[in-house]
Amino acid sequence: MTTYLLLYKADPAAVAAMPEPTPEEGAAMNKAWMDWAANAGDALTDFGNPTKAVSDGADDWVGGYSLIEAESPEAVEVLLTSHPHRAMGGVIDVYEAVPPPGM
């Protein structure tokens, strides 16, 4: 099994321009994320957290991360087909975690 890092990206200006969700919209958004996590099951090894750029040069398009395990990049893509971040127009960059050289 291979570990993959998911980086959730979105245009900061577009995110800032979005209106504050109503309590109902916020609940629906949270439910969509929880439904995705339940669907991912044991493949989701770390739900992750939102992120905020704090150093010069940091990519402020990255808004969060998750870690999943899968057999292949194609299996990762299957897990992402119903991802709520994509449904909201965001992009998910996928990175394979590789062992350090010599280990």
Backbone as CSV, one residue per row, in Angstrom:
resi,resn,N_x,N_y,N_z,CA_x,CA_y,CA_z,C_x,C_y,C_z
1,MET,0.847,-1.179,0.000,0.000,0.000,0.000,0.891,1.240,0.000
2,THR,0.524,2.218,-0.753,1.292,3.457,-0.860,0.528,4.588,-0.189
3,THR,1.262,5.475,0.485,0.653,6.646,1.110,0.693,7.803,0.119
4,TYR,-0.424,8.526,0.052,-0.543,9.692,-0.825,-0.964,10.901,0.002
5,LEU,-0.322,12.019,-0.301,-0.658,13.298,0.307,-1.605,14.028,-0.635
6,LEU,-2.741,14.437,-0.119,-3.703,15.236,-0.885,-3.581,16.677,-0.408
7,LEU,-3.314,17.596,-1.328,-3.288,19.019,-0.993,-4.491,19.677,-1.640
8,TYR,-5.315,20.288,-0.809,-6.526,20.944,-1.280,-6.184,22.383,-1.648
9,LYS,-6.396,22.730,-2.919,-6.015,24.044,-3.411,-7.232,24.787,-3.963
10,ALA,-7.206,26.104,-3.759,-8.250,26.972,-4.308,-7.690,28.381,-4.390
11,ASP,-8.173,29.134,-5.337,-7.763,30.515,-5.522,-8.157,31.316,-4.274
12,PRO,-7.181,31.878,-3.554,-7.505,32.627,-2.336,-8.484,33.774,-2.570
13,ALA,-8.380,34.452,-3.716,-9.303,35.557,-3.999,-10.724,35.037,-4.169
14,ALA,-10.867,33.888,-4.823,-12.206,33.307,-5.002,-12.772,32.859,-3.666
15,VAL,-11.925,32.284,-2.819,-12.382,31.847,-1.495,-12.813,33.050,-0.672
16,ALA,-12.018,34.121,-0.710,-12.348,35.331,0.053,-13.643,35.970,-0.438
17,ALA,-13.944,35.822,-1.725,-15.144,36.432,-2.297,-16.407,35.618,-2.017
18,MET,-16.226,34.377,-1.552,-17.399,33.540,-1.276,-18.129,34.084,-0.056
19,PRO,-19.466,34.128,-0.119,-20.209,34.588,1.056,-20.098,33.565,2.191
20,GLU,-20.204,34.058,3.411,-20.200,33.183,4.584,-21.391,32.223,4.468
21,PRO,-21.148,30.910,4.625,-22.264,29.982,4.486,-23.261,30.135,5.629
22,THR,-24.514,29.881,5.310,-25.536,29.847,6.357,-25.255,28.628,7.237
23,PRO,-25.839,28.557,8.415,-25.648,27.355,9.238,-26.055,26.077,8.499
24,GLU,-27.104,26.155,7.711,-27.557,24.984,6.960,-26.543,24.592,5.888
25,GLU,-25.995,25.611,5.184,-24.980,25.339,4.164,-23.709,24.778,4.801
26,GLY,-23.325,25.323,5.952,-22.158,24.816,6.664,-22.355,23.370,7.090
27,ALA,-23.551,23.048,7.573,-23.852,21.674,7.976,-23.822,20.744,6.770
28,ALA,-24.348,21.198,5.644,-24.344,20.372,4.433,-22.909,20.151,3.944
29,MET,-22.063,21.189,4.038,-20.668,21.062,3.637,-19.944,20.063,4.539
30,ASN,-20.151,20.180,5.850,-19.532,19.237,6.780,-20.005,17.817,6.520
31,LYS,-21.289,17.661,6.230,-21.827,16.334,5.942,-21.188,15.751,4.682
32,ALA,-20.994,16.581,3.662,-20.367,16.095,2.431,-18.952,15.581,2.715
33,TRP,-18.192,16.302,3.555,-16.838,15.854,3.909,-16.888,14.562,4.722
34,MET,-17.810,14.484,5.667,-17.915,13.275,6.483,-18.373,12.077,5.642
35,ASP,-19.275,12.324,4.694,-19.708,11.249,3.786,-18.545,10.761,2.938
36,TRP,-17.717,11.709,2.446,-16.557,11.305,1.665,-15.606,10.479,2.526
37,ALA,-15.356,10.922,3.752,-14.454,10.199,4.654,-14.983,8.792,4.928
38,ALA,-16.286,8.674,5.148,-16.869,7.356,5.385,-16.715,6.469,4.154
39,ASN,-16.905,7.044,2.979,-16.761,6.293,1.736,-15.305,5.857,1.527
40,ALA,-14.342,6.709,1.893,-12.932,6.362,1.758,-12.547,5.263,2.739
41,GLY,-13.231,5.199,3.868,-12.997,4.139,4.847,-11.567,4.104,5.351
42,ASP,-11.019,2.881,5.429,-9.671,2.685,5.968,-8.584,3.292,5.082
43,ALA,-8.906,3.638,3.841,-7.914,4.268,2.961,-7.521,5.643,3.498
44,LEU,-8.430,6.293,4.213,-8.155,7.615,4.778,-7.417,7.413,6.099
45,THR,-6.102,7.656,6.089,-5.301,7.418,7.286,-5.171,8.649,8.167
46,ASP,-5.367,9.835,7.588,-5.333,11.081,8.343,-6.263,12.054,7.635
47,PHE,-7.382,12.369,8.269,-8.348,13.291,7.672,-7.679,14.619,7.345
48,GLY,-6.712,15.020,8.169,-5.984,16.255,7.938,-6.632,17.447,8.600
49,ASN,-6.226,18.617,8.144,-6.698,19.887,8.699,-6.618,20.964,7.640
50,PRO,-7.330,22.070,7.857,-7.103,23.240,7.018,-5.693,23.773,7.281
51,THR,-5.149,24.514,6.328,-3.825,25.107,6.477,-3.884,26.591,6.159
52,LYS,-2.852,27.304,6.616,-2.726,28.733,6.348,-1.246,29.013,6.124
53,ALA,-0.915,29.663,5.012,0.471,30.004,4.714,0.988,30.991,5.761
54,VAL,2.180,30.703,6.306,2.746,31.592,7.328,4.177,32.014,7.025
55,SER,4.769,31.509,5.935,6.135,31.906,5.606,6.173,32.526,4.217
56,ASP,7.165,33.375,3.997,7.341,33.987,2.684,7.512,32.901,1.636
57,GLY,6.816,33.039,0.544,6.932,32.080,-0.550,6.034,30.861,-0.409
58,ALA,5.349,30.714,0.726,4.449,29.573,0.888,3.275,29.724,-0.069
59,ASP,2.786,28.617,-0.558,1.690,28.601,-1.526,0.369,28.857,-0.804
60,ASP,-0.165,30.077,-0.938,-1.417,30.390,-0.244,-2.639,29.809,-0.950
61,TRP,-2.413,29.057,-2.015,-3.511,28.348,-2.653,-3.816,27.044,-1.920
62,VAL,-2.881,26.566,-1.086,-3.088,25.323,-0.339,-3.936,25.637,0.885
63,GLY,-5.084,24.990,0.953,-6.010,25.258,2.045,-6.176,24.114,3.017
64,GLY,-5.524,22.979,2.754,-5.632,21.846,3.660,-4.996,20.613,3.063
65,TYR,-5.052,19.536,3.828,-4.433,18.283,3.389,-5.170,17.082,3.980
66,SER,-4.953,15.933,3.391,-5.340,14.636,3.938,-4.293,13.629,3.505
67,LEU,-4.230,12.500,4.200,-3.377,11.377,3.810,-4.257,10.166,3.561
68,ILE,-4.000,9.491,2.447,-4.725,8.260,2.153,-3.724,7.191,1.733
69,GLU,-4.159,5.946,1.818,-3.378,4.823,1.321,-4.171,4.168,0.205
70,ALA,-3.447,3.817,-0.862,-4.091,3.176,-2.008,-3.062,2.340,-2.751
71,GLU,-3.555,1.462,-3.603,-2.690,0.581,-4.385,-2.007,1.300,-5.554
72,SER,-2.628,2.377,-6.052,-2.107,3.030,-7.251,-2.702,4.435,-7.372
73,PRO,-2.102,5.269,-8.221,-2.700,6.581,-8.482,-4.125,6.464,-9.035
74,GLU,-4.370,5.419,-9.809,-5.723,5.222,-10.349,-6.721,4.948,-9.216
75,ALA,-6.289,4.192,-8.206,-7.160,3.928,-7.057,-7.410,5.206,-6.262
76,VAL,-6.411,6.073,-6.197,-6.597,7.371,-5.541,-7.671,8.153,-6.282
77,GLU,-7.578,8.173,-7.601,-8.542,8.930,-8.402,-9.968,8.430,-8.168
78,VAL,-10.130,7.129,-8.016,-11.460,6.576,-7.715,-11.970,7.140,-6.392
79,LEU,-11.089,7.217,-5.392,-11.493,7.764,-4.089,-11.858,9.246,-4.173
80,LEU,-11.326,9.938,-5.163,-11.562,11.378,-5.272,-12.730,11.754,-6.170
81,THR,-13.372,10.780,-6.809,-14.441,11.120,-7.756,-15.594,11.876,-7.105
82,SER,-15.880,11.598,-5.862,-17.002,12.282,-5.199,-16.517,13.234,-4.110
83,HIS,-15.281,13.701,-4.224,-14.724,14.539,-3.165,-15.398,15.914,-3.148
84,PRO,-15.805,16.389,-1.965,-16.504,17.674,-1.883,-15.651,18.876,-2.267
85,HIS,-14.350,18.786,-2.095,-13.500,19.927,-2.490,-13.580,20.141,-3.997
86,ARG,-13.556,19.061,-4.749,-13.710,19.175,-6.206,-15.105,19.678,-6.561
87,ALA,-16.108,19.207,-5.836,-17.483,19.631,-6.114,-17.642,21.138,-5.914
88,MET,-16.810,21.727,-5.033,-16.863,23.173,-4.778,-15.979,23.939,-5.746
89,GLY,-15.370,23.241,-6.717,-14.533,23.914,-7.706,-13.062,23.949,-7.359
90,GLY,-12.676,23.303,-6.262,-11.277,23.276,-5.868,-10.489,22.215,-6.623
91,VAL,-9.184,22.291,-6.483,-8.256,21.360,-7.116,-7.590,20.548,-6.015
92,ILE,-7.354,19.267,-6.286,-6.637,18.418,-5.338,-5.364,17.938,-6.011
93,ASP,-4.217,18.380,-5.478,-2.926,17.884,-5.939,-2.620,16.613,-5.149
94,VAL,-2.138,15.588,-5.851,-1.844,14.303,-5.228,-0.347,14.039,-5.330
95,TYR,0.261,13.703,-4.198,1.683,13.387,-4.138,1.873,12.019,-3.497
96,GLU,2.739,11.211,-4.093,3.089,9.924,-3.507,4.205,10.141,-2.492
97,ALA,4.025,9.602,-1.284,5.081,9.652,-0.283,6.070,8.545,-0.616
98,VAL,7.324,8.918,-0.760,8.364,7.938,-1.124,9.369,7.857,0.016
99,PRO,10.000,6.682,0.175,10.982,6.569,1.236,12.211,7.451,0.972
100,PRO,12.836,7.948,2.021,14.050,8.729,1.833,15.136,7.880,1.163
101,PRO,16.001,8.487,0.368,17.065,7.722,-0.278,17.901,6.971,0.749
102,GLY,18.230,5.735,0.442,19.076,4.930,1.297,18.361,4.265,2.451
103,MET,17.063,4.383,2.524,16.339,3.741,3.627,15.472,2.631,3.116
